């Protein structure tokens, strides 16, 4: 019985992993990103905590000062990590390439506030969409 349960657990992981893992989206980012490019995640990193690890980049969080991170966002060392929609729009229109990772559909996320002509959908990876300003 233990063997059957173990096999079923591994099969379940094969089904769940592509939906929750950030490996594929991280590969897509690292394949295209240059050293000056910026990685931004909508909301907090609680649904994508391994993204900075797999990309080797610091992630900025747009509208991510939520729940337990609301206190962390007030610390001096967090300055520049937690940004709002206005900051993202300015960054999006700036000279650097920005990669934006979101979990909500385009119309329900911060993507709706960005200039449509400069929003390039790079793909859907599991439960996350990847956009870029270039």
N, C-alpha and C positions, 0 to 999 in steps of 0.2 A: 504494500500500500504506500509506503514512504517513497518508493521508486516512481510510482505512478504520479503521486503528488508533485514530486520534483520535476518530472517531465512536463507536467501541466503548467507549473510555475515558469519554467523556461519558455514554453510556448506563449504564455501570457506576456512575458517580457518582450518577445519578438513582435507582438501585436502593439504593445503600449509604447515601446521605446521610440519608434520613429515619430510618434505624435508629441512626445514630451522632451526628447533629446534636442540639444542645440548643436550637435556635431555638424550636421549638414549645413545649417545656416552659417555656422562659423567657417566652414570650408569655403562657402560661397563668398563670404566677406574677405577672408585672407587671400583668396585667389585674385581678387580685384583691387584690394586696398593698397594704397601707397602709404609711406611713412607719415605723411601729414594729414591723412584722412581721419575723420572723426566717426566714432561709433556712438549712437544714441539709442536708448531703449525707452519706449513709452511705458510709464508707470515705474514700479519698483523692479528690482532684479529677482524678486522671489520666484518668478516663473522661469527665469533664465539665468540662474546664478552662475552657471559654468561658462557663460558667454565670454566674459573677460579672460578666463583661463584658456579657452580654446583659441581665441583670437589673438591673445597676447596684447590686448589693448584695454585701456581704461574705458569704461562705458559711462557716458553721461545719462542721467535719468530725467526725461522730460515729464513733468507733473508726477514725479516719483516720491515726493515727500509725504507719503501716506503712512498711516498706522504707526508701526514701531519706528519707521524711518523719519517720521516728522521731527523727532528730537535730534536724530543724527544730522539732519539737514541744517540745523542751526549751529553746528560746531564749525570752528574756523577752518579746519582741514577739509570740510565738505564744500567749501566755497568753489563754485564753478562746476561741481558734479551734479547738483540738483538745479535744473533749469526749468523755466516755464514755457508756455507756448510762444510768447513773444520772443524769448531768447532763441528758441528753435527756428522761428521764422527768420531772424537776423542771421543765424548760423547758416541756414538753408540758402539764403541769398548771397552769402559771403564767398570768398575765393576757394575755400576748402571743400573737398568732396565729403558729403555726409551720408552715412549709412544709417537708416532708421529701421528698427525692429519693433513691430507692433503685433499684438495678439487679437485685436478687435478688427472687424471689417473696416475698410477705408472710410466710409461715411460716418462711422461711430468713433473713429480714433482722431488723434491729432493731425493725421494726414489731411483731413477735410479743411484744416485751417491753412494749409500750405498752398502756394500758387500752383494751380493744376498743370500749367505748362512746364513746370520744373520738377514734377513728381514722376519718377520713373520706377515702375514696379519691376523688381528683379526676380521675384518668385515667391511661392508659398512653400515653406519648409515645415512640415508637420503642422503645428498650430500657430506658426508665426509667418507674417509677411515681411518681406525685405524690400525697402524702398531706398532710392538714392536721388540726390539732387542733380546728378550728371549721368 
